[in-house]
């Protein structure tokens, strides 16, 4: 039997405990289910073992940079190849934005985040991904009918 998801699952990757707890509480208050990881390796494991709808990651992680984690994430399996990723960081340099964009990150926000912009960004990316999945599902069903 397939589980019916009632809330989107966000993988929050943040090494600082205070920031992680604050963001997790904020996201849960926005009606998301939050899975936390403290480094890239934990994030990849959590992504592989959860039906993640979006990843919110810090740029600098203890074991790798966020964009490197995103590259590994996209290669784990087809399910994660297109999961939206938001980088949330204190770094505001063009080189950081470029690394994130090249890795396939979908959005780049600066800490501390404006919570309305964070929610709008997450909701937009979740909606875009839902539409992408609907289009793929429709195409797949068309091929099955032939």
N, CA, C and O of each residue as an XYZ file, in Angstrom:
584
protein
N       0.845     -1.181      0.000
C       0.000      0.000      0.000
C       0.889      1.242      0.000
O       1.861      1.317      0.751
N       0.554      2.203     -0.836
C       1.349      3.419     -0.955
C       0.957      4.412      0.134
O      -0.224      4.609      0.422
N       1.955      5.022      0.722
C       1.725      6.021      1.755
C       1.214      7.303      1.106
O       1.723      7.729      0.069
N       0.212      7.911      1.720
C      -0.301      9.186      1.236
C       0.389     10.293      2.023
O       0.253     10.388      3.243
N       1.129     11.125      1.302
C       1.847     12.216      1.964
C       0.892     13.378      2.186
O       0.166     13.789      1.281
N       0.906     13.896      3.402
C       0.067     15.045      3.691
C       0.869     16.335      3.704
O       0.319     17.410      3.464
N       2.157     16.241      3.979
C       3.012     17.426      4.008
C       4.266     17.158      3.197
O       4.791     16.045      3.203
N       4.754     18.190      2.489
C       6.025     18.020      1.779
C       7.162     17.747      2.764
O       7.186     18.286      3.871
N       8.088     16.913      2.347
C       9.242     16.568      3.182
C      10.436     17.394      2.718
O      10.842     17.334      1.558
N      10.985     18.161      3.645
C      12.162     18.978      3.369
C      13.354     18.394      4.111
O      13.300     18.162      5.319
N      14.422     18.164      3.377
C      15.689     17.753      3.976
C      16.471     19.015      4.278
O      16.872     19.740      3.367
N      16.687     19.277      5.557
C      17.420     20.455      6.026
C      18.847     20.035      6.377
O      19.059     19.211      7.267
N      19.818     20.608      5.672
C      21.226     20.262      5.888
C      21.924     21.494      6.458
O      22.183     22.462      5.744
N      22.221     21.440      7.746
C      22.817     22.582      8.464
C      23.664     22.039      9.595
O      23.178     21.260     10.415
N      24.932     22.442      9.650
C      25.833     21.912     10.672
C      25.719     22.627     12.012
O      26.054     22.029     13.035
N      25.268     23.866     12.056
C      25.141     24.582     13.327
C      23.819     24.243     13.989
O      22.748     24.485     13.432
N      23.912     23.670     15.202
C      22.726     23.159     15.898
C      21.660     24.237     16.099
O      20.477     23.981     15.874
N      22.062     25.435     16.518
C      21.080     26.492     16.765
C      20.341     26.868     15.485
O      19.118     27.009     15.490
N      21.073     27.029     14.403
C      20.449     27.364     13.121
C      19.544     26.239     12.649
O      18.444     26.486     12.156
N      20.005     25.001     12.800
C      19.222     23.840     12.374
C      17.915     23.756     13.152
O      16.855     23.536     12.566
N      17.988     23.932     14.472
C      16.776     23.858     15.298
C      15.807     24.984     14.961
O      14.602     24.754     14.855
N      16.324     26.204     14.791
C      15.470     27.343     14.468
C      14.791     27.149     13.118
O      13.587     27.371     12.987
N      15.568     26.734     12.110
C      14.997     26.515     10.785
C      14.002     25.359     10.774
O      12.965     25.440     10.116
N      14.307     24.294     11.491
C      13.387     23.148     11.555
C      12.056     23.569     12.175
O      10.994     23.213     11.664
N      12.106     24.315     13.258
C      10.865     24.799     13.889
C      10.090     25.710     12.951
O       8.868     25.612     12.845
N      10.804     26.592     12.275
C      10.171     27.508     11.327
C       9.492     26.731     10.204
O       8.334     26.994      9.879
N      10.199     25.784      9.614
C       9.653     24.998      8.509
C       8.468     24.145      8.951
O       7.478     24.033      8.227
N       8.564     23.547     10.130
C       7.445     22.760     10.644
C       6.234     23.660     10.882
O       5.097     23.240     10.667
N       6.475     24.894     11.324
C       5.389     25.855     11.505
C       4.751     26.270     10.187
O       3.608     26.726     10.161
N       5.492     26.111      9.090
C       4.969     26.398      7.743
C       4.292     25.168      7.148
O       3.912     25.171      5.977
N       4.140     24.118      7.955
C       3.450     22.881      7.583
C       4.254     21.975      6.656
O       3.690     21.287      5.806
N       5.580     21.980      6.826
C       6.431     21.019      6.136
C       6.892     19.989      7.156
O       6.987     20.285      8.347
N       7.179     18.784      6.689
C       7.803     17.773      7.517
C       9.304     17.909      7.284
O       9.739     17.983      6.134
N      10.104     17.945      8.346
C      11.534     18.227      8.222
C      12.360     17.028      8.663
O      12.148     16.462      9.735
N      13.310     16.656      7.806
C      14.328     15.660      8.112
C      15.641     16.433      8.159
O      15.951     17.179      7.231
N      16.417     16.263      9.232
C      17.646     17.051      9.407
C      18.897     16.207      9.188
O      18.930     15.006      9.457
N      19.922     16.888      8.687
C      21.254     16.301      8.536
C      22.265     17.380      8.898
O      22.022     18.569      8.694
N      23.406     16.948      9.438
C      24.420     17.908      9.888
C      25.607     18.022      8.941
O      26.450     18.903      9.112
N      25.686     17.143      7.944
C      26.787     17.199      6.982
C      26.341     16.554      5.668
O      25.227     16.039      5.570
N      27.203     16.585      4.676
C      26.863     16.062      3.369
C      26.594     14.567      3.358
O      25.654     14.109      2.709
N      27.405     13.809      4.068
C      27.228     12.359      4.105
C      25.883     11.987      4.729
O      25.166     11.138      4.200
N      25.541     12.620      5.853
C      24.235     12.383      6.476
C      23.105     12.783      5.532
O      22.083     12.101      5.451
N      23.294     13.889      4.822
C      22.268     14.372      3.896
C      22.015     13.354      2.789
O      20.863     13.075      2.456
N      23.068     12.803      2.221
C      22.916     11.820      1.152
C      22.217     10.565      1.660
O      21.384      9.987      0.961
N      22.551     10.148      2.863
C      21.904      8.986      3.468
C      20.420      9.276      3.729
O      19.559      8.445      3.442
N      20.136     10.454      4.272
C      18.740     10.833      4.552
C      17.928     10.934      3.264
O      16.771     10.517      3.224
N      18.528     11.484      2.216
C      17.837     11.612      0.930
C      17.534     10.243      0.338
O      16.468     10.035     -0.241
N      18.460      9.318      0.480
C      18.275      7.977     -0.064
C      17.193      7.203      0.687
O      16.564      6.310      0.120
N      16.973      7.541      1.955
C      16.050      6.781      2.797
C      14.732      7.490      3.086
O      13.927      6.990      3.872
N      14.501      8.632      2.474
C      13.255      9.377      2.687
C      12.720      9.850      1.346
O      13.479     10.012      0.390
N      11.448     10.064      1.278
C      10.809     10.553      0.060
C      10.876     12.080      0.055
O       9.863     12.759      0.224
N      12.076     12.603     -0.139
C      12.358     14.035     -0.016
C      11.745     14.812     -1.179
O      11.875     14.425     -2.341
N      11.070     15.924     -0.842
C      10.479     16.790     -1.862
C      11.352     17.990     -2.192
O      11.250     18.553     -3.282
N      12.214     18.385     -1.251
C      13.073     19.560     -1.442
C      14.230     19.471     -0.462
O      14.087     18.936      0.637
N      15.378     20.003     -0.870
C      16.553     20.062      0.002
C      16.875     21.532      0.264
O      16.955     22.335     -0.666
N      17.058     21.870      1.525
C      17.491     23.195      1.949
C      18.840     22.998      2.621
O      18.921     22.401      3.695
N      19.908     23.504      1.987
C      21.251     23.208      2.479
C      22.096     24.461      2.676
O      21.962     25.449      1.954
N      22.954     24.388      3.659
C      23.982     25.401      3.861
C      25.026     25.209      2.765
O      25.134     24.128      2.186
N      25.792     26.258      2.484
C      26.845     26.152      1.472
C      28.041     25.400      2.034
O      28.534     24.453      1.420
N      28.504     25.824      3.200
C      29.674     25.202      3.820
C      29.235     24.136      4.803
O      28.602     24.439      5.814
N      29.570     22.890      4.509
C      29.284     21.780      5.405
C      30.614     21.239      5.915
O      31.644     21.454      5.275
N      30.618     20.547      7.045
C      31.885     20.086      7.615
C      32.686     19.151      6.713
O      33.916     19.148      6.768
N      32.010     18.362      5.889
C      32.719     17.366      5.094
C      32.779     17.674      3.597
O      33.503     17.003      2.862
N      32.032     18.677      3.136
C      32.040     19.059      1.723
C      31.246     20.345      1.575
O      30.560     20.765      2.507
N      31.336     20.969      0.419
C      30.501     22.144      0.196
C      29.144     21.686     -0.336
O      29.031     20.626     -0.952
N      28.122     22.495     -0.091
C      26.767     22.163     -0.510
C      26.646     21.784     -1.976
O      25.998     20.787     -2.294
N      27.259     22.557     -2.889
C      27.161     22.178     -4.303
C      27.726     20.792     -4.610
O      27.190     20.095     -5.472
N      28.777     20.382     -3.939
C      29.306     19.022     -4.146
C      28.298     17.989     -3.663
O      28.089     16.968     -4.319
N      27.673     18.250     -2.514
C      26.647     17.347     -1.994
C      25.501     17.232     -2.995
O      24.955     16.146     -3.191
N      25.133     18.347     -3.629
C      24.044     18.338     -4.603
C      24.408     17.491     -5.815
O      23.562     16.763     -6.334
N      25.638     17.572     -6.266
C      26.068     16.736     -7.400
C      25.941     15.246     -7.065
O      25.453     14.462     -7.880
N      26.381     14.863     -5.867
C      26.250     13.468     -5.437
C      24.775     13.087     -5.301
O      24.377     11.992     -5.697
N      23.980     13.972     -4.751
C      22.553     13.732     -4.551
C      21.867     13.421     -5.883
O      21.083     12.477     -5.980
N      22.165     14.213     -6.890
C      21.523     14.058     -8.199
C      21.899     12.723     -8.844
O      21.187     12.243     -9.726
N      23.011     12.119     -8.414
C      23.462     10.852     -8.989
C      22.993      9.631     -8.195
O      23.175      8.500     -8.645
N      22.391      9.846     -7.019
C      21.986      8.708     -6.178
C      20.978      7.811     -6.888
O      21.172      6.599     -6.987
N      19.913      8.411     -7.375
C      18.917      7.661     -8.141
C      18.022      8.639     -8.902
O      18.059      9.848     -8.672
N      17.227      8.095     -9.804
C      16.371      8.932    -10.656
C      15.409      9.790     -9.843
O      15.089     10.911    -10.238
N      14.955      9.274     -8.725
C      13.998      9.984     -7.875
C      14.571     11.313     -7.374
O      13.826     12.269     -7.159
N      15.880     11.372     -7.190
C      16.513     12.568     -6.638
C      17.172     13.450     -7.701
O      17.708     14.512     -7.387
N      17.130     13.016     -8.924
C      17.805     13.760     -9.990
C      17.239     15.163    -10.181
O      17.958     16.072    -10.595
N      15.969     15.340     -9.883
C      15.325     16.634    -10.117
C      14.738     17.258     -8.854
O      13.988     18.230     -8.940
N      15.068     16.716     -7.690
C      14.532     17.297     -6.453
C      15.047     18.744     -6.335
O      16.241     18.987     -6.511
N      14.160     19.697     -6.041
C      14.612     21.086     -5.923
C      15.572     21.268     -4.747
O      15.411     20.652     -3.694
N      16.579     22.133     -4.952
C      17.572     22.416     -3.914
C      17.688     23.926     -3.740
O      17.850     24.677     -4.701
N      17.598     24.344     -2.474
C      17.788     25.743     -2.112
C      19.045     25.832     -1.263
O      19.171     25.135     -0.256
N      19.975     26.689     -1.670
C      21.162     26.953     -0.867
C      20.850     28.151      0.020
O      20.407     29.197     -0.454
N      21.087     27.980      1.307
C      20.883     29.049      2.282
C      22.226     29.285      2.965
O      22.724     28.417      3.683
N      22.812     30.461      2.741
C      24.199     30.671      3.174
C      24.469     32.109      3.584
O      23.721     33.021      3.232
N      25.536     32.298      4.323
C      25.991     33.642      4.671
C      26.886     34.216      3.572
O      27.178     35.412      3.571
N      27.321     33.369      2.640
C      28.181     33.812      1.545
C      27.337     34.454      0.444
O      26.369     33.863     -0.034
N      27.717     35.668      0.051
C      26.939     36.376     -0.962
C      27.795     36.719     -2.175
O      27.490     37.660     -2.908
N      28.855     35.965     -2.384
C      29.739     36.261     -3.511
C      29.266     35.603     -4.789
O      28.599     34.568     -4.771
N      29.625     36.226     -5.901
C      29.256     35.685     -7.207
C      29.828     34.287     -7.411
O      29.186     33.441     -8.034
N      31.037     34.035     -6.889
C      31.648     32.722     -7.070
C      30.838     31.626     -6.371
O      30.772     30.498     -6.858
N      30.219     31.959     -5.224
C      29.386     30.986     -4.513
C      28.091     30.727     -5.280
O      27.635     29.588     -5.385
N      27.512     31.790     -5.808
C      26.294     31.646     -6.616
C      26.577     30.816     -7.868
O      25.766     29.978     -8.263
N      27.726     31.053     -8.483
C      28.099     30.315     -9.685
C      28.285     28.827     -9.378
O      27.782     27.980    -10.116
N      28.996     28.503     -8.308
C      29.187     27.100     -7.926
C      27.846     26.417     -7.667
O      27.637     25.274     -8.072
N      26.946     27.119     -6.995
C      25.623     26.553     -6.705
C      24.837     26.333     -8.004
O      24.222     25.283     -8.191
N      24.861     27.311     -8.884
C      24.131     27.194    -10.155
C      24.700     26.059    -11.002
O      23.942     25.287    -11.589
N      26.020     25.950    -11.070
C      26.652     24.893    -11.864
C      26.327     23.495    -11.321
O      26.279     22.525    -12.076
N      26.105     23.405    -10.012
C      25.771     22.120     -9.397
C      24.298     21.755     -9.589
O      23.889     20.635     -9.285
N      23.510     22.696    -10.091
C      22.094     22.418    -10.318
C      21.181     22.855     -9.197
O      20.044     22.391     -9.110
N      21.653     23.741     -8.333
C      20.793     24.266     -7.276
C      19.741     25.177     -7.907
O      20.021     25.876     -8.881
N      18.553     25.166     -7.357
C      17.436     25.895     -7.944
C      17.269     27.303     -7.399
O      16.671     28.154     -8.058
N      17.790     27.562     -6.202
C      17.662     28.893     -5.598
C      18.826     29.108     -4.646
O      19.416     28.158     -4.133
N      19.144     30.377     -4.421
C      20.276     30.775     -3.583
C      19.783     31.920     -2.694
O      19.484     33.005     -3.190
N      19.698     31.681     -1.387
C      19.221     32.696     -0.449
C      20.294     32.973      0.599
O      21.089     32.101      0.950
N      20.294     34.203      1.084
C      21.299     34.647      2.054
C      20.730     34.562      3.481
O      19.565     34.873      3.731
N      21.609     34.124      4.408
C      21.265     34.086      5.838
C      21.465     35.476      6.433
O      22.358     36.203      5.997
N      20.679     35.852      7.389
C      19.448     35.185      7.811
C      18.372     35.401      6.762
O      18.279     36.477      6.170
N      17.555     34.374      6.532
C      16.571     34.490      5.456
C      15.377     35.354      5.862
O      14.998     35.414      7.031
N      14.803     36.014      4.872
C      13.490     36.622      5.052
C      12.520     35.447      4.956
O      12.455     34.779      3.924
N      11.775     35.195      6.015
C      10.970     33.984      6.081
C       9.856     33.949      5.041
O       9.495     32.874      4.563
N       9.310     35.097      4.687
C       8.287     35.128      3.633
C       8.895     34.747      2.279
O       8.284     34.018      1.498
N      10.093     35.245      2.014
C      10.764     34.899      0.749
C      11.163     33.426      0.753
O      11.044     32.752     -0.270
N      11.636     32.921      1.894
C      11.990     31.507      2.000
C      10.768     30.635      1.704
O      10.858     29.696      0.913
N       9.643     30.934      2.323
C       8.418     30.150      2.099
C       7.960     30.256      0.648
O       7.596     29.248      0.040
N       7.974     31.463      0.086
C       7.551     31.642     -1.308
C       8.461     30.857     -2.257
O       7.987     30.256     -3.221
N       9.756     30.863     -1.983
C      10.710     30.124     -2.816
C      10.453     28.627     -2.730
O      10.404     27.943     -3.752
N      10.289     28.118     -1.519
C      10.030     26.689     -1.327
C       8.722     26.295     -2.015
O       8.678     25.304     -2.745
N       7.669     27.060     -1.787
C       6.371     26.733     -2.382
C       6.438     26.756     -3.913
O       5.866     25.889     -4.573
N       7.129     27.738     -4.468
C       7.258     27.832     -5.930
C       7.996     26.607     -6.484
O       7.568     26.011     -7.472
N       9.099     26.242     -5.841
C       9.880     25.103     -6.325
C       9.122     23.785     -6.175
O       9.205     22.921     -7.048
N       8.387     23.626     -5.077
C       7.577     22.420     -4.891
C       6.497     22.324     -5.960
O       6.244     21.247     -6.501
N       5.862     23.454     -6.261
C       4.814     23.484     -7.281
C       5.394     23.185     -8.670
O       4.812     22.414     -9.434
N       6.527     23.787     -8.990
C       7.166     23.512    -10.287
C       7.524     22.044    -10.414
O       7.339     21.452    -11.478
N       8.031     21.450     -9.352
C       8.414     20.044     -9.393
C       7.178     19.146     -9.507
O       7.218     18.120    -10.187
N       6.096     19.523     -8.852
C       4.857     18.755     -8.957
C       4.353     18.769    -10.397
O       3.937     17.737    -10.924
N       4.390     19.941    -11.033
C       3.965     20.040    -12.432
C       4.873     19.213    -13.349
O       4.394     18.576    -14.288
N       6.173     19.222    -13.079
C       7.111     18.426    -13.878
C       6.772     16.948    -13.754
O       6.753     16.226    -14.751
N       6.503     16.496    -12.528
C       6.152     15.084    -12.319
C       4.830     14.746    -13.003
O       4.689     13.671    -13.585
N       3.861     15.661    -12.934
C       2.571     15.433    -13.599
C       2.752     15.286    -15.109
O       2.144     14.412    -15.727
N       3.591     16.146    -15.703
C       3.844     16.068    -17.150
C       4.501     14.741    -17.512
O       4.124     14.106    -18.497
N       5.487     14.322    -16.712
C       6.166     13.054    -16.978
C       5.208     11.882    -16.825
O       5.236     10.942    -17.620
N       4.372     11.937    -15.818
C       3.400     10.876    -15.586
C       2.410     10.800    -16.743
O       2.053      9.706    -17.181
N       1.967     11.948    -17.239
C       1.031     11.991    -18.351
C       1.681     11.410    -19.610
O       1.059     10.618    -20.318
N       2.928     11.800    -19.889
C       3.637     11.261    -21.057
C       3.795      9.749    -20.947
O       3.609      9.016    -21.919
N       4.145      9.296    -19.738
C       4.325      7.865    -19.520
C       3.010      7.124    -19.749
O       3.012      6.052    -20.354
N       1.896      7.667    -19.283
C       0.600      7.003    -19.450
C       0.190      6.991    -20.923
O      -0.481      6.057    -21.362
N       0.579      8.008    -21.694
C       0.266      8.013    -23.114
C       0.972      6.874    -23.833
O       0.384      6.227    -24.700
N       2.224      6.626    -23.482
C       2.979      5.545    -24.117
C       2.406      4.182    -23.756
O       2.454      3.255    -24.565
N       1.869      4.055    -22.559
C       1.294      2.770    -22.143
C      -0.002      2.469    -22.890
O      -0.347      1.303    -23.084
N      -0.723      3.510    -23.310
C      -1.992      3.312    -24.000
C      -1.799      2.850    -25.437
O      -2.707      2.258    -26.021
N      -0.655      3.107    -26.003
C      -0.423      2.781    -27.422
C      -0.179      1.342    -27.655
O       0.030      0.928    -28.795
